[in-house]
Structure formats: structure tokens, C-alpha cells
Amino acid sequence: MKHDLQIEILKKILHNEATGEKQLAPAMTQIPVAAYFSDEQRLLERDQIFKTAPLVFGMSHELAEAGTYKTNDRYGVPLLLTRAADGVARTFLNVCRHRGARVANDDGGQVRKVLSCPYHGWSYDLSGELVHIPGAESFPGLDPSCNGLVELPTEERHGLVWGCLTPGAPLDIAAYIGSFDEDLAGFGLEEAHFLCQEVTAQQFNWKIGVDTFLESYHFGVLHRNSIGPLFQHDTCIVDVDGPHIREIFPRKSTAMLEQMPLEQWDLPDHSAMVYVLYPNTAWVMQRDHIELWRIYPDPHESGRCVLTMDFMTPEPVIDEKARVHFQKNVDILMKTVLEEDFPAGVGIQAGLRCGAQTHVTFGRNEPALAHFERTIASQTWDRDSAVAEAAE
């Protein structure tokens, strides 16, 4: 993020501190509770969002060199990510063209030139080409060039491997991210170093997982004994670009800024910066590390999801002091979400299903959350209204 923009945002934060002003949505927002648990909604989201939107399939570090590969089944579709000899990251359906068996059944870990189906041995190179059919004489007329792995649109950008679950769909990630593309380029995820990944399955709808990142109204209550004392309660700076959201949560350390020259003002040092990259990825920029959260809907049950968190550091963690420091950060982070945020989400999921209310209400002090949920609604249960508004 450009320093001029950092200063502009920090000045807004200081103004709000001095005046008591808050950034507010135009009105309250209400969403039917069924949006979090109905099978109809789950299928609408699958077809109208996850099958069509650009998604983060993986991270560049997972394909560290030519000949590496990675599987990902969490979108309900068997994906195979590869980096072939030409250095290009590609994504295929992890499906042998013979009888539909998986071509890869692990997450890589070794360099390969060829992947072979464990059922009958049909083999593919990492560019997806069918290179060997055992007993090829039994398949007269079968053209190997027309029977490679089914490729999905894929683009590598900002240290992430993006793709679309629809073969042949156009993909332009810079255009998709819009004005936030420049911000993300400045954070250097491509050069960051992977420390660890945490994976957790939870009993709540995937949108509740995303909601966790989109308001600080709960900081002073749910997190009052953990991270709450570090941040300003119930205040944020929100900007949106299409479906994507940038939300800045100010730390209480912003009070020090007025004694510092402008050239020393640093937004990541005095805030947690959250980019929700629609639909299900949260990029969190902290003082000394980056967290990448992916929230995957369960393909069969609307009340479940899987969350992954990749923890990245700007420099390699090579000494014990640095290792202890960053592991402490990971432990505090996971303790907070596993003991505070996620149990609250499980309770919310149960509460929404019990019939106590027909709608969930978001206050004007939750503008990012309202934007996210209204975007989901405009593509699923409230699509007709959105189309009508666009026509007007």
C-alpha cells in the first residue's frame, strides 16, 4: 500500500478518535436466517458463486519448483495443482480420463515428471498431457492429445494460485481484485516465507467464518481478555471495490502518532488490515506477519466448514529467538479463534436453526459485514431484486 494512502487512513482514524465519529452503513441490514442453513441456499452458493467466481486454489510456495504438485478437494471438486517444467502453475481436475480414478492421492512432497493413475496406470505429465496408456492397442482410435487432464483456468498472482471451477472461463485476477491489487502487490507475499498451516473443521456455515473478520463490535466483549485491550473497540475504516473489502482495525497505539513525523507513520504497525477477497479468502496484514485464511463451505452440509490459516513471515525463521517469537504469535492467534471466535460461531449456527427469529440483523456499525452478506444475497436468494435494481 502506498504511504500516502496509509497516512490518509491513519488521519481518518485519528479524526474519529478525536471526534467520536464512526464509519457507519446507511442503514441496518437484515438477512433471513435460512441463508445460513438451508440446502437451497447451499446449492445456490455452489452454482452462482463458487462455480463461477475466481477462487484461491493454493499458494505459490506449495508449488516451490518445477515438478511439484498439490491436491485440493476442499471446494467439493478434486483439484490437482502442478508446476511443470516450464515453471507455469496449472490446475486440473484430478480425474483420470480412462475410468475417472484420481491421478494423485497425496499432496506431493517430491518432484515428479509424470503422475500415474493407480488403477490402470494411465500416465500424465505435469502439463496435463496423456503420455502413456498401458496396453494402448486395446484402445484403437483413441487420440492421447484429446484425452489429457481437464484443465481449469489458473493464474498466479501475489503469491497465490487463483483459478475458476468452470473450464474455459475467462480469468483476469488484477481486474477482479480492482483497486486492491496495488495494495496486495506492495505487501510482498511472493517473497514471504511460509511458517506453518493450521486447519480446523467447524460446525458453522462458511459465511459465519468470514463474518468473524468483518467487524470489531465484538472485540471489547468476546475478546476482552485476549486481543481486545490492543484494539479500539467497535471502530473500523472500510473501503470496498466490487465484492471485495478492505477493513482497517486500529490499534490503541495510534495515540502515539501525533508525536511522530508523518514519514514514520506506518499503517500495518498501528492496525490489523483485513482484505476479504470474495468470496472466501481473508488476507490479514499484521505488524510482522501475514495470515491467509481460506474458509471452505462443506459441499454437503450447510452448517459445516473447514478453515485453513497459512502463516507467513517477511524473513526466513532461522534462529531460535525468531522461532519462539512467531510460534507465540501463532499460538495466541489460534487460541483466540479456537476458544473465542469459533465457539461463538457454533453457538450462532445452533441459534439460527432453532426458530427463535426469522432474520439476522447487522447494525450500522457493521458496514463491512453488511456489504459481504448483501453481496452474497444479490447472487443467490435476493438475486431477482438485485437484477431489478440494476435495470433501474
C-alpha distance (Angstrom), angle and dihedral (degrees) to the residues before:
residue distance angle dihedral
M1 . . .
K2 3.79 . .
H3 3.79 114.5 .
D4 3.82 92.5 -126.3
L5 3.80 89.3 59.7
Q6 3.81 91.2 47.0
I7 3.80 89.7 54.4
E8 3.80 91.4 47.4
I9 3.80 91.8 52.9
L10 3.81 93.3 44.8
K11 3.81 90.0 51.5
K12 3.81 88.6 54.0
I13 3.78 89.4 51.6
L14 3.81 92.4 50.3
H15 3.80 90.9 47.0
N16 3.79 91.1 52.2
E17 3.80 90.7 48.0
A18 3.79 91.8 51.6
T19 3.81 96.7 44.6
G20 3.79 102.5 30.9
E21 3.79 90.3 -122.7
K22 3.80 121.7 149.0
Q23 3.75 134.0 -162.3
L24 3.79 104.2 -109.9
A25 3.78 136.6 -173.6
P26 3.83 114.8 -117.6
A27 3.81 91.3 -109.7
M28 3.77 144.1 -12.3
T29 3.80 115.9 -74.5
Q30 3.79 127.2 -142.6
I31 3.80 127.1 -163.0
P32 3.83 124.7 -172.9
V33 3.79 110.6 -107.1
A34 3.82 89.3 -129.2
A35 3.81 88.0 71.6
Y36 3.81 86.1 77.7
F37 3.79 100.9 48.4
S38 3.81 115.7 14.8
D39 3.80 119.6 112.3
E40 3.80 88.9 -140.2
Q41 3.80 90.2 59.6
R42 3.80 91.8 46.0
L43 3.80 90.8 55.1
L44 3.80 92.6 45.2
E45 3.79 90.0 53.1
R46 3.79 91.0 47.8
D47 3.81 93.8 51.0
Q48 3.81 102.7 32.6
I49 3.82 100.0 36.4
F50 3.79 117.2 15.5
K51 3.80 96.8 39.5
T52 3.80 92.7 50.1
A53 3.82 110.2 27.7
P54 3.81 124.3 85.1
L55 3.81 107.2 -101.3
V56 3.78 135.0 -168.8
F57 3.81 103.5 -109.3
G58 3.80 96.1 177.2
M59 3.78 146.9 -39.6
S60 3.78 127.2 -82.4
H61 3.80 92.9 -122.8
E62 3.82 88.7 62.5
L63 3.81 87.2 66.1
A64 3.77 95.0 44.6
E65 3.81 98.2 161.6
A66 3.76 142.9 4.9
G67 3.77 111.0 -68.2
T68 3.79 96.4 33.5
Y69 3.78 125.9 119.9
K70 3.81 141.6 -179.9
T71 3.80 133.9 -160.3
N72 3.80 124.0 -142.5
D73 3.81 122.1 -176.2
R74 3.79 97.8 163.2
Y75 3.81 96.3 103.6
G76 3.80 89.7 60.4
V77 3.81 90.0 -104.4
P78 3.85 123.3 94.2
L79 3.81 105.0 -114.4
L80 3.78 128.4 -172.2
L81 3.82 117.1 -164.6
T82 3.81 117.0 -165.4
R83 3.77 141.6 175.0
A84 3.78 108.5 -150.2
A85 3.79 128.8 -160.3
D86 3.81 90.7 -82.5
G87 3.82 90.0 62.2
V88 3.82 94.4 -117.1
A89 3.79 119.7 137.4
R90 3.81 112.3 -131.6
T91 3.79 136.5 176.3
F92 3.79 126.4 -146.7
L93 3.74 136.4 174.8
N94 3.80 103.2 -98.1
V95 3.80 90.9 -126.6
C96 3.80 127.9 119.3
R97 3.80 111.2 -129.9
H98 3.82 91.3 -136.4
R99 3.81 105.1 63.8
G100 3.81 104.1 -17.3
A101 3.80 100.1 -100.1
R102 3.80 120.7 147.7
V103 3.78 114.5 -90.4
A104 3.82 93.9 -156.2
N105 3.79 124.7 31.2
D106 3.78 100.5 179.9
D107 3.79 140.8 47.4
G108 3.77 97.3 -99.7
G109 3.77 115.5 -113.7
Q110 3.78 94.5 171.0
V111 3.78 136.1 60.4
R112 3.79 114.6 -100.8
K113 3.77 134.5 -179.8
V114 3.80 93.9 -168.0
L115 3.82 136.0 27.4
S116 3.81 117.1 -153.3
C117 3.77 128.0 -158.1
P118 3.82 106.8 -116.6
Y119 3.82 91.7 -142.7
H120 3.82 103.8 61.5
G121 3.79 103.7 -10.2
W122 3.78 102.2 -108.7
S123 3.79 103.1 163.6
Y124 3.80 133.7 -149.2
D125 3.77 132.3 -173.2
L126 3.79 119.8 -130.6
S127 3.80 90.4 -95.9
G128 3.81 86.9 64.7
E129 3.81 96.6 -108.7
L130 3.81 118.8 144.7
V131 3.81 101.9 -121.8
H132 3.81 104.8 167.9
I133 3.81 137.9 26.9
P134 3.81 115.0 -176.3
G135 3.79 107.7 -133.1
A136 3.78 91.6 11.5
E137 3.82 90.2 174.7
S138 3.82 87.8 73.5
F139 3.80 90.1 65.2
P140 3.82 103.9 57.7
G141 3.77 113.2 -175.3
L142 3.81 95.5 12.7
D143 3.80 107.7 137.2
P144 3.84 111.3 -145.5
S145 3.80 90.6 -157.8
C146 3.81 89.5 63.7
N147 3.79 95.2 45.3
G148 3.77 105.0 59.2
L149 3.78 121.8 126.6
V150 3.81 114.0 -66.5
E151 3.79 106.2 -102.0
L152 3.80 124.8 -144.9
P153 3.81 125.2 -153.1
T154 3.81 107.4 -88.4
E155 3.80 135.5 178.4
E156 3.78 130.1 175.4
R157 3.80 114.9 -142.0
H158 3.82 135.8 153.2
G159 3.78 92.8 0.6
L160 3.80 91.8 -55.2
V161 3.79 131.7 109.2
W162 3.80 106.8 -136.5
G163 3.75 127.4 -170.7
C164 3.77 148.3 154.8
L165 3.79 127.0 -119.8
T166 3.81 91.1 -138.6
P167 3.84 113.0 84.5
G168 3.79 113.0 -127.3
A169 3.82 95.6 14.7
P170 3.83 115.5 142.7
L171 3.81 114.8 -105.2
D172 3.81 126.7 -164.7
I173 3.79 109.8 157.3
A174 3.82 96.8 -177.5
A175 3.79 89.8 55.4
Y176 3.80 91.1 43.6
I177 3.82 94.5 53.3
G178 3.80 91.4 42.4
S179 3.80 118.4 -178.5
F180 3.82 92.2 0.8
D181 3.80 90.8 65.0
E182 3.80 90.6 82.3
D183 3.81 91.1 49.6
L184 3.79 93.0 53.0
A185 3.80 92.5 46.2
G186 3.80 88.9 58.6
F187 3.80 94.7 55.0
G188 3.80 94.3 66.6
L189 3.79 102.3 -137.5
E190 3.81 88.1 157.9
E191 3.80 89.0 64.6
A192 3.81 96.4 38.0
H193 3.78 120.8 108.0
F194 3.78 123.5 -122.0
L195 3.80 113.8 -122.7
C196 3.80 105.7 171.4
Q197 3.78 146.8 -34.6
E198 3.80 125.7 -131.3
V199 3.81 120.9 -161.4
T200 3.79 125.9 -167.3
A201 3.80 133.2 173.5
Q202 3.79 114.3 -148.0
Q203 3.79 137.4 -170.0
F204 3.79 98.4 -124.1
N205 3.79 138.5 84.7
W206 3.81 115.5 -83.8
K207 3.82 91.7 -118.0
I208 3.81 89.8 60.6
G209 3.80 85.9 56.6
V210 3.80 91.5 53.4
D211 3.81 90.7 43.8
T212 3.81 88.4 63.0
F213 3.81 89.3 71.7
L214 3.79 97.4 46.7
E215 3.78 109.8 71.5
S216 3.81 140.6 32.6
Y217 3.80 94.4 -157.4
H218 3.83 87.1 105.0
F219 3.82 97.2 48.1
G220 3.79 97.2 90.6
V221 3.80 92.8 45.4
L222 3.80 112.5 32.0
H223 3.82 93.1 29.7
R224 3.79 99.2 33.8
N225 3.82 92.1 121.6
S226 3.81 98.0 38.2
I227 3.80 125.4 32.6
G228 3.81 96.3 -13.0
P229 3.83 95.3 90.2
L230 3.83 89.8 56.9
F231 3.81 97.0 56.7
Q232 3.77 138.1 54.8
H233 3.78 107.8 -102.7
D234 3.81 120.6 -117.6
T235 3.78 97.7 -6.1
C236 3.79 132.5 112.1
I237 3.78 144.8 152.3
V238 3.81 111.5 -126.7
D239 3.81 130.8 -168.4
V240 3.79 125.9 171.6
D241 3.78 135.1 -162.9
G242 3.77 111.9 -170.1
P243 3.81 106.1 -52.2
H244 3.83 94.3 -18.5
I245 3.79 125.0 97.0
R246 3.80 135.2 -155.6
E247 3.79 112.2 -165.2
I248 3.80 124.6 -179.2
F249 3.81 118.6 -157.3
P250 3.84 108.1 -164.0
R251 3.77 120.4 -137.5
K252 3.79 118.9 -138.4
S253 3.80 87.0 -114.0
T254 3.82 88.8 80.7
A255 3.81 85.4 88.3
M256 3.82 86.7 76.7
L257 3.79 94.5 59.5
E258 3.79 98.2 83.6
Q259 3.82 88.9 63.9
M260 3.81 92.0 52.2
P261 3.83 130.0 78.1
L262 3.81 114.0 -108.3
E263 3.78 93.1 -114.2
Q264 3.81 88.3 65.2
W265 3.80 95.4 51.4
D266 3.78 109.1 115.8
L267 3.80 120.6 -177.9
P268 3.84 98.8 -158.7
D269 3.81 88.9 51.5
H270 3.81 91.8 57.4
S271 3.80 102.7 35.4
A272 3.74 148.5 25.9
M273 3.79 108.1 -109.9
V274 3.79 115.8 -153.3
Y275 3.80 124.6 -169.8
V276 3.77 113.7 -172.4
L277 3.79 103.5 -159.6
Y278 3.76 103.7 -160.1
P279 2.87 128.7 -78.2
N280 3.81 110.5 7.1
T281 3.80 113.9 -13.9
A282 3.80 126.0 97.0
W283 3.80 118.1 -167.2
V284 3.82 108.7 -163.8
M285 3.80 117.9 -166.4
Q286 3.80 111.6 -160.3
R287 3.79 131.7 177.1
D288 3.78 96.3 -86.3
H289 3.79 107.4 5.0
I290 3.80 146.2 33.1
E291 3.79 125.6 -124.3
L292 3.78 120.3 -159.9
W293 3.80 113.1 -163.5
R294 3.79 123.2 -171.0
I295 3.80 118.1 -170.9
Y296 3.80 111.7 -160.8
P297 3.81 121.2 -164.7
D298 3.77 114.5 -132.4
P299 3.82 104.7 -109.2
H300 3.80 92.9 -139.2
E301 3.81 108.1 29.3
S302 3.81 123.4 46.8
G303 3.81 92.4 -156.2
R304 3.80 95.7 62.3
C305 3.79 137.3 66.7
V306 3.79 142.1 165.9
L307 3.80 121.4 -130.1
T308 3.79 125.1 -161.8
M309 3.80 124.6 -168.7
D310 3.80 121.8 -165.0
F311 3.80 114.2 -164.1
M312 3.81 115.6 -152.0
T313 3.81 130.0 -174.6
P314 3.81 128.1 -160.0
E315 3.83 92.7 -126.7
P316 3.80 132.5 30.6
V317 3.80 113.1 -87.3
I318 3.79 98.7 -125.4
D319 3.81 106.2 147.3
E320 3.78 132.7 58.3
K321 3.80 95.2 -115.5
A322 3.81 91.9 56.4
R323 3.81 91.8 43.1
V324 3.82 91.9 53.3
H325 3.81 91.3 46.1
F326 3.79 96.1 52.0
Q327 3.81 94.8 38.9
K328 3.80 87.6 55.0
N329 3.81 88.1 53.2
V330 3.81 91.1 50.9
D331 3.81 91.9 47.1
I332 3.81 93.2 50.5
L333 3.80 91.4 46.4
M334 3.80 95.0 49.7
K335 3.81 93.1 41.9
T336 3.82 89.1 54.1
V337 3.79 95.7 49.6
L338 3.80 96.8 37.9
E339 3.80 96.4 45.4
E340 3.82 100.6 32.8
D341 3.82 118.2 14.2
F342 3.79 100.8 37.0
P343 3.83 98.5 43.4
A344 3.80 86.4 52.1
G345 3.81 88.5 51.9
V346 3.80 91.8 51.2
G347 3.80 89.3 51.8
I348 3.80 91.2 48.5
Q349 3.81 91.7 51.8
A350 3.81 91.3 52.3
G351 3.79 91.8 44.7
L352 3.78 94.5 51.6
R353 3.80 91.9 52.9
C354 3.81 96.6 49.5
G355 3.81 97.9 76.8
A356 3.80 97.9 -114.0
Q357 3.80 92.3 128.9
T358 3.77 142.1 6.9
H359 3.81 98.7 -140.9
V360 3.79 142.3 33.7
T361 3.81 113.3 -132.2
F362 3.81 125.3 -146.4
G363 3.78 116.9 -164.8
R364 3.78 126.4 -134.1
N365 3.83 86.4 -104.1
E366 3.83 89.1 66.4
P367 3.83 100.9 64.6
A368 3.82 97.5 148.0
L369 3.79 92.4 49.2
A370 3.79 91.5 49.3
H371 3.82 91.2 49.5
F372 3.80 92.4 51.8
E373 3.80 95.2 47.3
R374 3.80 93.0 44.7
T375 3.82 89.5 51.2
I376 3.80 89.9 53.4
A377 3.80 90.0 46.7
S378 3.81 92.8 50.1
Q379 3.79 90.0 58.0
T380 3.79 97.9 42.0
W381 3.81 131.7 15.8
D382 3.83 96.0 8.6
R383 3.78 96.7 37.9
D384 3.80 95.5 119.6
S385 3.81 91.2 56.2
A386 3.78 91.2 48.9
V387 3.78 91.7 50.7
A388 3.79 91.0 48.6
E389 3.82 91.7 50.3
A390 3.81 90.4 49.5
A391 3.79 90.7 50.9
E392 3.78 91.2 53.1
